[in-house]
Amino acid sequence: MKSVIVFIFIFSFSFSVFAAAAFAEAVDKDGNSITWTFSFEDGKNVAKAKSSAISQLKAQGHVNVKSTVSTTLNQGFYAVLYSAYWVEGILKKSFTFGFSSKSEDGAKAEALKSMKKLKGWKEEQGYSVNKSGSF
């Protein structure tokens, strides 16, 4: 009986250490990033965090919205990178997102990995840190 009480006690206090976070972005008809949002939810429910992030942008009137990246970290760091770059004579605008459990630099490195996967983006075209921080 005592072990059951200890289990319930530990479970009830450890539940709050589970969380999920997600980014969503709105894009225009040409596929350019317009804006983004971040959602953090208690409980290890990535689907809920994604849905919340998407709902925030739709509530602002954006139609073409997608969830881009998510995590089950209950605390950590995030980074949002932005780049405007030319692809075959067309200006493209993109945000990329990253999470890290260790540092903002780690989150920036993850977001940069995503940026390197963008069609037509080259490192010499540059990028800026739109926002970074912790959650």
WOSULGI-V341316 format. One record per pair of residues at least 12 apart in sequence whose C-alpha atoms are under 6 Angstrom apart, sorted by the first residue. I is the first residue (numbers start at 0). J is the second residue. D is the distance in Angstrom with one decimal. If there is no record, write none. Layout:
I;J;D + I;J;D
This chain:
16;73;5.9 + 17;42;4.9 + 17;43;5.1 + 17;73;5.4 + 18;40;5.7 + 18;41;4.5 + 18;42;4.4 + 18;43;4.5 + 18;71;5.7 + 18;73;4.5 + 19;39;5.9 + 19;40;5.3 + 19;43;5.2 + 19;44;5.7 + 19;45;5.2 + 19;70;5.6 + 19;71;4.2 + 20;38;5.5 + 20;39;4.3 + 20;48;5.5 + 20;69;5.5 + 20;70;5.4 + 21;37;5.8 + 21;38;5.4 + 21;48;5.4 + 21;49;5.3 + 21;68;5.8 + 21;69;4.0 + 22;36;5.7 + 22;37;4.6 + 22;66;5.9 + 22;67;5.8 + 22;68;5.6 + 23;35;5.6 + 23;36;5.5 + 23;52;5.4 + 23;53;5.7 + 23;65;5.5 + 23;66;4.0 + 23;67;5.4 + 24;64;5.7 + 24;65;5.7 + 25;63;5.7 + 25;64;4.4 + 26;63;5.7 + 31;91;5.8 + 31;92;5.0 + 32;92;5.6 + 32;93;5.0 + 36;52;6.0 + 37;52;5.8 + 38;52;5.1 + 43;71;6.0 + 49;66;5.9 + 74;134;5.3 + 75;99;5.8 + 75;100;4.5 + 75;133;5.6 + 75;134;5.6 + 76;98;5.7 + 76;99;5.2 + 76;102;5.8 + 76;103;5.3 + 76;132;5.6 + 76;133;4.2 + 77;97;5.6 + 77;98;4.5 + 77;106;5.1 + 77;131;5.5 + 77;132;5.6 + 78;96;5.7 + 78;97;5.3 + 78;106;5.3 + 78;107;5.2 + 78;130;5.9 + 78;131;4.2 + 79;95;5.7 + 79;96;4.6 + 79;129;5.4 + 79;130;5.2 + 80;94;5.4 + 80;95;5.2 + 80;127;5.6 + 80;128;4.6 + 80;129;5.2 + 81;93;5.7 + 81;94;4.5 + 81;126;5.5 + 81;127;5.3 + 81;129;5.8 + 82;126;4.5 + 86;119;5.3 + 95;110;5.4 + 95;114;5.9 + 96;110;4.6 + 97;109;4.7 + 97;110;4.1
